[in-house]
Each structure stands twice: as structure tokens, then as C-alpha cells.
Amino acid sequence: MSHSGHMHMGSGAVSHSDLQLMYWAVVGSAVWVATLANALNHILTFQRTRDSNLTPSKPKSLFFRAYATLTAVSREASYATLPPTSIYGHTLHFAPLGPLFIVLANLIVAVVLCFYKLNTEDQWSWEDIGYRTGFITIAQLPLIFLLAGRQNIIGLLAGIDYQRLNWFHRWVARTVWLCATFHMGFWFRSWGRYNYITYQLQTNGFAKRGFAAWCILTFIVVSSARPIRKLGYEFFVIQHLVMFVGFTVAVWLHASAETKVWVWIPIGLLVFDRVGRYAWATYINLSVFHRSGTHTLWANRASFTPLPGNVTRVTIKNPGTKWTPGQHFFITCHTIAPLQSHPFTIASIREDNQLEFLVRAEKGGTRRFFRYASKYDQVLGNSAASDKQTRIVFLDGPYGRLRSPRQFDSIVLIAGGMGATLTVPLLRDIVAQWRSNSHLTITKRIRFVWVIKSRTHLTWFETQLQSVRADVAACQHEYPDISREIELNIHITCDEKLEQPPSDTCQAPTAQSTSFGRHTRSASTDRKPLATEKDAVSIHSESSIELSSLPGDRCCCTKTIEDDQINTLPCTCSGPASQIQSPPAPSDLSLVSGRPAIRPIIRKALEKAEGESAVFVCGPQGLSDDVRRSVVYLSDERAIHKGTGAQGVYLHVENFGW
């Protein structure tokens, strides 16, 4: 690839183009398997929604019983994750074994093709290896771009959302960097025999452009590491796009004529993604395409309401698009946070006829949202937005793919803090189906668990949870002969209204109590001066400030509450009680002080399940890992049920990258 000359191919030798096609044969086979599995899942959903049997989510034929067994076994291997490790006080979490296996398989295939039938110890083969590794490197470029776009062909075929594919995008890019390093290294090794490395870099145009491409790719790989991305996401996105343009140009100039097609393909994929996104964004954001009742050019106006916990509720009435629970939009509001676009999970369902997002104020645009909402909040509890307060927003989406929870017999919904933006809409969607068509619903049991710091955070979804309770009661009254079970539990880990203890009732937080990440840390370990939070103060006064920033007399109870202890007295903790008054809890909700024991919760649901079950979780990384391990353990524990479908467990973990 690095020169216009060609490597001499002996008789019977495999050509470079054949090796490139071999690589894509492997990639295509993997995509085909994922597409087949996605198609079978759609067939299962179609069957279940039309099955009048008492157990529609249980496989009925020999083929689907075998498929259920294969699925259960593969899920155990795929969901399993290595335990987190601590390095210099920082907890390192690992990706599940399934994605890790795919990344490792891609790496092995690429490296094997780089060195197939070549002797790395033979100095006369070093230039041949340099040619070969260059061809294999450039053949991988289309895959990087295929995995990067939001309008994703692989995601559409395989039923995988682009956030998960973006994780593969980063690891494929690292594999490309490794192969490019082999390519450059063996040319340097060959030139080094004659001390030609500096001379070639100064005089050889191919070498100059190739080295420039490698330097840009190295910068891209290093700057894409998660700790660096988190330093400034907006800056990362801009420099990432600029660097990729520079890398693509450098590779195109470096590549020989016969390999330039591998550069044109990524360019075409990038254009396809951008054109598709901009065309769709034009449709959903221009009022001319919708009966919005407004006479303005732009279709979507949002109101901003401050909530306790430094959270802003963003509401867009009559949006010009549809969505399903679990999806998200990218939101841009240039009048508040110019030139910034952030993804937020949709906290409402389509029956609401409005888009709602809960946005925690961190820094940058999200903090500006909260400042703006606090400025225009006139009266405590006032949620009515004036025309002056609403602002034009631009939407990009919806994005996100997950199997509908309506197709499972039993559902477990687990959320930590803001993770309820995923689980509450899923809960409401199932209950809405119960109300509209109870006789044909598949789901029979729902367990909803929400872990929050303070009772004040209940206001985020208080109305929705009360509505769920009312709908379930109406459904039970209207269809008394149909069994529908629902259990809603709210676990509060830090609360200003926890009871005073009998001296030894509640243990101090230990290292184990941090497994849920920042949502369960002691207030004293995460304390900040109140003065530093002045930008986050709204009309809600103290209730709007994160508990982590409050004085240390607020207590945190991280004792693990077993399922059979739900109705016992809550855990208490030491320290004087606060004078801040929390809002009352929604009626009929179970409030418990302490962390939930995840494994018993899932086990209880599986023991009652009569068909395939599902677990949806969204929250801190520690909570997600705990759920993964529990699902794997319980699935393996119930190996005798594999094939019946009764203990099949689908797991969806919502996060933006590992």
C-alpha cells in the first residue's frame, strides 16, 4: 500500500485483495448471524402478540425450544463480566465477555491475515510484510465508519443501537492503529538496515503521507479514551471530526490507486449518515411539515422547569415525531447553550402527546439549562410555562433499539437515580397496554425498583407513578379474572428524614457500600461547600441542591435490604434530623431506606415466570455490573429449565459506552 510498486506474488500465493475479501467475509458472516438472530426475535414477537395461549412467551415448537436453549447458553457467556478492580483509588469496570469476545475475534482475524505465510524473522520478508499489513489496515477503514454513524446499517440489520456499536467502533479503530503500526514498523525495520528511515521520511512522498496518517490516527485513538473524552465532550466531538477528515485525506494521498476504493467507501458511508440525519432533522424541526398550530418556522418549543437534585425537566408539547419507550433524542437549544447537542433519554410515552426529558445539571449546557429554568421559575411548584420562558429547540432522533418489554412474561425494571428515565416509560407502556387490551397482553408480572438518594427526588416521577397505580387498580377492577401483578419499591440511600437510630441499628458505609457508584456514597465522602453550588440554586432552595453538597449531618443508609425485609422498619442512621420537609411519597409505594439486594429480586421474578423474562437496568456502572452477575448466576442456576423458555432471561443494560 505504501508504494506504487507491487509485491511479487509467487505461484499459489494468496493475493492482497483476496486477503482483504477474506476479512470482509468474516465480518459479513458475523453481521449475517446477528441479522438472523434479530429476524428470529421479530418472528417471536409476532407469534407472541397473536398467541391466545395462557403462556404466549413460552416456546411451543421443537425449533423454538432449541432456539431458547441456545439463546440462554449464549446469553450466559455474553452477559458475564469480570469483577471490577481498583487501581490507585479508581474503580475499573470491564465490558461483558460477549462484546470482548467479538473485539478479540476481530483482532485475531486481522493479525492472522497480516502475517499469514510470512516469516517475520526473515529480513528479506520485511517489505513483503509491510505491503501486506498496509492492505489489511486499509481494508478495515469501512468498518470503522460503518460502526460510527447514527444512521447505522449494521445496527438496522442486527437490531443493535448505535451507542453499543460505537464501543466496537473505538476498538476496531484501535485494531486498525495496531495494524498500521505493524505496517510502518516493518518498513522502518527494512529501511533501518541501511539507516534510511530519516532519509525516506524527508524525501519519500509516500512515507511522509503515511507517517502523517499514523500520527493523526494515534492522536485520535489516545484522545478517544474515556477519561479524556469526559474532560470536555463538546471539544472532543469537534476535534474528533476534524482529525478524521485529516486522517482520511492523508490515507487517500498515501494509498496506491488499487486501494483507494477502501477510502471512497468510508467517505460514502459518512455522506450517507450525514445526509440521512440532516434530512430527517429538517423534517421533524420545520413546522411546515406538521400541523403544529404555530405560525413560526420552527416546530419545537421547550419549557424548562427546575426540580430537586439539580434536575431540569424539559417539555416539548406536540412534537413532530414519534418514538418508543427507551429511545433518546439529541437536543440543541442555541439560545441557552449555543452549539451544543446532548443526548437525553425520553421520560414520557406517546400517549402523553409531549416529549419530556430530565436533565441533571453537571457542567456546560446541562448547567445552563438548570440556571435558565431556575431564573424563570416564579412560584414553588409552578409548572406552567409562559411563552417567554419557552425556547426553540432542535431535535435529532429518536435513536436507540431494544426489544419491547411487552413480549415478555415477567419484567424486572431496576434504576439508579436518573436511570428511571428509562424504566418509568417502559413501566407505563406495559400498564397502558394492560388498560387498552388486557385480554391479549403477554406480560403478567412487573417488579419496579428505583434507588434514589432523597425522597425529594420522587418528584421527578411522582405523577407518573401515581398514574400507574391508578391504572393498575382500574385494570384489576375491570378485569378481575385476569391475574396481573405489579410491585413498586423505592429505595432511599441518603435522606434528610431518616429516623434517629437506636445506637447500633445502621452501620457506617463501608467499601462494599460504594458498589453502586456515586449514588450510594456517604455524604461526608463527597461533600462540597455550599458556596460552590450557587449556580445550581433555584426557587426550590435547599431541595434543589445535591445531597452530596449538603452538610455532613445528612445521613446515608447503605445497608442492603433483602426482599423479605421490605415491609419492616427502615434502616436508621446517626446524626441530627434535618428541618427540610420532604414531599409525601406517592400513595401505595413501598419506601425503604437502604440498598436493594438485586439477586433475590430477580430470583423471585424468575421463580414465578411462565415464559421468557426480561431485566432492564439503567444506573451507575456498579449497579449494572451487579445486575449482570445476578442474571448470569440465576440463569446458570436454573439450567434444568433451559429449553422450556420459562427461565430465559433477556437483559438490557442502558449506558453510553463502556
C-alpha positions, -999 to 999 in steps of 0.1 A, spaced: 0 0 0 28 24 8 44 25 -27 32 24 -62 52 -8 -68 37 -42 -62 50 -71 -42 60 -101 -62 35 -129 -57 48 -164 -62 27 -191 -78 -1 -203 -55 3 -173 -31 -28 -155 -19 -31 -120 -33 -36 -90 -11 -71 -83 -25 -81 -119 -16 -70 -114 20 -90 -82 21 -120 -101 9 -114 -128 35 -115 -102 62 -148 -89 50 -162 -125 46 -156 -129 83 -172 -95 92 -201 -102 69 -207 -136 84 -208 -121 119 -233 -94 107 -254 -122 90 -256 -142 122 -267 -111 142 -292 -103 115 -306 -138 116 -310 -136 154 -327 -102 150 -351 -117 125 -359 -146 147 -366 -122 176 -391 -103 154 -408 -136 145 -410 -145 182 -426 -111 189 -451 -115 161 -461 -150 173 -464 -139 210 -487 -110 202 -511 -133 184 -509 -162 207 -541 -167 227 -525 -194 249 -521 -187 287 -483 -187 282 -476 -169 249 -439 -162 258 -431 -198 262 -418 -217 231 -443 -241 216 -423 -259 189 -392 -280 189 -373 -255 168 -381 -226 192 -374 -247 223 -339 -254 208 -335 -218 199 -345 -209 235 -318 -232 248 -291 -219 225 -301 -183 234 -300 -190 271 -265 -206 269 -251 -178 247 -266 -151 269 -248 -165 300 -215 -163 282 -222 -129 267 -236 -112 298 -209 -124 321 -184 -97 332 -152 -97 351 -154 -82 387 -143 -46 389 -108 -38 401 -94 -8 420 -63 9 407 -49 38 428 -83 45 443 -101 44 409 -126 16 402 -121 0 368 -151 -17 352 -149 -42 324 -171 -48 294 -192 -80 293 -175 -111 279 -197 -112 247 -185 -78 233 -150 -85 245 -150 -118 226 -161 -100 194 -134 -74 197 -108 -102 204 -120 -122 174 -117 -92 151 -82 -85 164 -71 -122 159 -85 -123 123 -67 -90 114 -34 -101 128 -35 -135 113 -42 -121 79 -13 -96 83 12 -123 88 -3 -153 70 25 -174 55 51 -147 61 83 -151 82 88 -121 105 124 -133 112 135 -132 76 148 -97 68 140 -102 31 103 -106 40 101 -74 60 90 -53 29 65 -80 20 50 -78 55 50 -40 51 29 -43 20 6 -70 34 -1 -51 67 -9 -20 47 -35 -37 26 -51 -53 57 -51 -19 75 -68 0 48 -94 -28 43 -107 -22 79 -115 15 73 -151 10 61 -159 -10 92 -148 20 114 -173 42 96 -200 16 95 -199 14 132 -197 51 139 -228 65 122 -261 72 140 -280 61 108 -264 27 111 -268 -1 85 -253 -28 108 -275 -16 136 -306 -17 114 -298 -53 103 -287 -66 137 -311 -47 159 -283 -30 179 -284 6 188 -256 29 177 -243 36 212 -232 -1 216 -218 -2 181 -198 30 189 -180 10 215 -170 -15 188 -161 14 166 -135 26 191 -120 -9 195 -119 -15 157 -101 18 154 -75 6 179 -71 -26 159 -65 -5 128 -39 15 147 -21 -17 157 -21 -30 121 -9 5 108 19 3 134 29 -31 120 28 -16 85 50 13 95 72 -7 118 82 -33 92 90 -6 66 112 12 92 128 -22 101 137 -28 65 150 8 59 168 7 92 192 -19 79 207 9 57 199 38 81 173 50 56 145 59 79 152 96 83 161 99 46 128 82 35 107 104 58 124 135 43 124 126 6 97 99 0 63 114 -5 45 81 2 64 77 35 57 113 45 19 110 40 18 75 56 37 88 87 13 118 89 -17 94 87 -3 73 115 4 103 137 -32 115 132 -46 81 140 -25 78 171 -39 112 183 -74 100 176 -70 67 195 -54 84 225 -80 113 226 -109 88 224 -100 72 257 -129 76 281 -111 96 308 -100 121 281 -134 122 264 -150 131 298 -128 162 302 -147 181 276 -172 162 254 -181 191 231 -144 198 224 -138 160 218 -166 158 192 -153 188 172 -116 177 172 -126 141 165 -144 151 133 -116 174 122 -90 147 129 -109 121 110 -111 144 80 -74 149 82 -67 112 86 -90 103 56 -72 128 34 -37 116 45 -47 79 38 -61 87 4 -29 105 -6 -8 77 8 -28 48 -7 -20 33 -41 -46 35 -69 -58 0 -64 -66 5 -27 -82 39 -29 -116 22 -32 -113 13 6 -111 51 12 -140 61 -10 -163 36 8 -159 53 42 -164 87 26 -197 74 10 -208 60 44 -201 93 61 -220 112 35 -249 87 38 -251 92 75 -250 130 74 -275 133 46 -299 109 63 -296 127 97 -299 162 82 -329 153 60 -347 137 90 -338 166 113 -352 190 87 -385 171 87 -390 170 124 -379 205 132 -397 225 105 -433 234 113 -443 233 76 -443 195 78 -466 194 108 -499 206 119 -484 223 150 -509 252 151 -480 277 152 -471 302 126 -433 301 132 -407 284 111 -396 260 138 -418 232 151 -405 225 186 -405 248 216 -395 236 250 -403 247 285 -377 243 313 -387 235 349 -363 231 378 -366 201 400 -349 189 432 -315 174 428 -303 200 403 -325 185 376 -343 203 348 -375 190 332 -375 198 295 -410 196 280 -419 198 243 -456 197 235 -470 182 203 -436 172 189 -433 165 152 -421 129 156 -429 95 171 -409 74 195 -409 42 216 -400 39 253 -363 36 258 -352 58 229 -334 91 232 -330 124 213 -301 148 209 -313 182 219 -299 216 208 -310 249 222 -288 277 208 -304 304 228 -294 288 261 -264 265 252 -252 275 217 -235 250 195 -241 221 219 -260 189 214 -266 164 241 -284 130 242 -312 126 267 -335 96 273 -372 103 267 -390 102 300 -425 102 285 -446 79 264 -465 87 232 -499 88 250 -487 119 268 -485 138 234 -454 155 246 -417 148 249 -402 151 284 -366 149 294 -350 150 328 -316 167 326 -292 166 356 -270 198 358 -234 187 355 -215 213 336 -217 231 303 -250 230 286 -269 210 312 -259 235 339 -271 263 317 -305 246 313 -308 245 351 -298 281 355 -324 292 329 -351 271 345 -344 284 380 -344 320 367 -379 317 352 -395 295 379 -418 321 396 -436 301 423 -427 269 442 -444 240 424 -454 261 394 -451 240 363 -469 263 339 -446 277 313 -451 311 298 -444 319 262 -415 340 272 -399 311 291 -402 286 262 -373 284 238 -369 269 203 -351 236 204 -338 213 176 -342 176 179 -321 148 163 -335 113 167 -351 93 180 -322 68 185 -319 36 204 -331 0 199 -342 -25 225 -367 -54 225 -401 -42 235 -409 -53 271 -444 -61 261 -433 -95 247 -420 -109 280 -439 -128 307 -422 -112 337 -404 -79 338 -378 -65 363 -371 -28 360 -341 -16 380 -329 20 380 -305 41 400 -312 78 402 -317 93 367 -318 58 353 -356 60 359 -359 79 327 -355 45 310 -375 23 334 -405 46 341 -416 49 304 -412 11 300 -434 6 331 -460 30 319 -460 15 284 -468 -20 297 -495 -7 321 -510 13 292 -513 -20 272 -530 -36 302 -556 -9 302 -562 -9 265 -562 -46 258 -559 -67 289 -570 -100 275 -542 -101 249 -513 -89 269 -483 -111 274 -467 -96 305 -482 -108 338 -458 -96 364 -438 -64 368 -412 -56 395 -401 -19 396 -371 -10 417 -358 26 419 -328 36 440 -326 73 448 -307 95 473 -336 115 487 -373 115 490 -373 148 472 -362 130 440 -396 113 440 -410 145 425 -392 136 392 -418 109 386 -444 112 413 -473 120 390 -464 91 366 -461 66 394 -494 76 409 -510 73 374 -495 37 371 -511 28 405 -544 42 394 -543 24 360 -535 -9 376 -563 -6 401 -587 3 373 -575 -27 353 -579 -51 382 -614 -38 388 -624 -40 351 -608 -75 345 -609 -92 379 -605 -127 364 -571 -118 348 -540 -120 371 -517 -90 368 -491 -85 394 -471 -53 400 -447 -43 428 -431 -9 431 -403 -3 455 -383 29 461 -350 25 479 -336 57 495 -299 56 503 -295 92 517 -324 110 532 -328 140 554 -358 124 571 -344 91 581 -353 82 617 -329 86 647 -313 53 655 -312 31 684 -273 33 687 -262 4 665 -291 0 641 -273 12 610 -237 5 601 -214 32 587 -208 29 550 -180 5 541 -161 -1 509 -188 -25 498 -214 2 500 -198 20 471 -206 -7 446 -235 14 432 -211 42 424 -218 78 433 -254 71 441 -246 54 473 -216 72 487 -217 87 521 -225 124 521 -194 131 540 -172 115 514 -185 136 486 -190 169 504 -186 202 488 -190 237 503 -224 251 497 -209 283 483 -197 264 453 -232 254 444 -246 289 439 -251 284 402 -274 254 410 -298 271 434 -334 276 423 -367 287 439 -367 252 455 -339 263 477 -323 235 497 -343 208 480 -326 217 447 -291 211 460 -275 177 456 -273 159 489 -237 153 483 -232 191 488 -251 193 520 -236 194 555 -225 161 569 -255 157 593 -275 143 564 -274 105 568 -268 78 543 -281 43 548 -264 18 525 -275 -13 544 -287 -40 519 -324 -47 523 -334 -82 515 -367 -88 497 -384 -102 528 -374 -71 548 -393 -47 525 -422 -42 550 -400 -40 581 -389 -8 598 -364 12 576 -328 14 584 -319 45 605 -287 64 609 -269 87 633 -268 125 633 -294 152 639 -325 152 618 -329 180 592 -356 206 593 -361 203 555 -396 189 548 -397 163 520 -428 159 499 -451 130 507 -445 98 489 -469 87 462 -496 66 478 -492 28 480 -455 30 471 -431 10 493 -403 33 506 -373 16 521 -341 31 534 -311 11 521 -298 -6 490 -318 -34 474 -305 -69 472 -305 -74 435 -302 -112 431 -332 -121 453 -353 -96 434 -345 -112 401 -348 -147 415 -383 -141 428 -394 -129 394 -379 -159 377 -395 -184 401 -429 -171 391 -422 -168 354 -441 -190 330 -422 -178 299 -393 -157 289 -384 -129 313 -366 -96 309 -345 -74 331 -339 -37 322 -314 -17 342 -301 18 340 -279 35 365 -243 36 378 -218 11 365 -216 -7 398 -254 -13 397 -253 -25 361 -224 -50 369 -244 -63 399 -274 -70 377 -253 -86 351 -237 -110 375 -271 -118 391 -287 -126 358 -258 -149 347 -258 -167 381 -295 -173 382 -296 -184 345 -269 -209 352 -286 -220 384 -318 -228 365 -300 -247 338 -326 -275 341 -352 -251 327 -333 -243 295 -354 -252 265 -387 -246 283 -384 -209 279 -396 -204 314 -363 -192 327 -350 -175 296 -338 -140 306 -332 -111 283 -310 -84 298 -308 -48 286 -282 -25 303 -286 11 293 -254 32 293 -234 53 269 -204 33 262 -182 11 285 
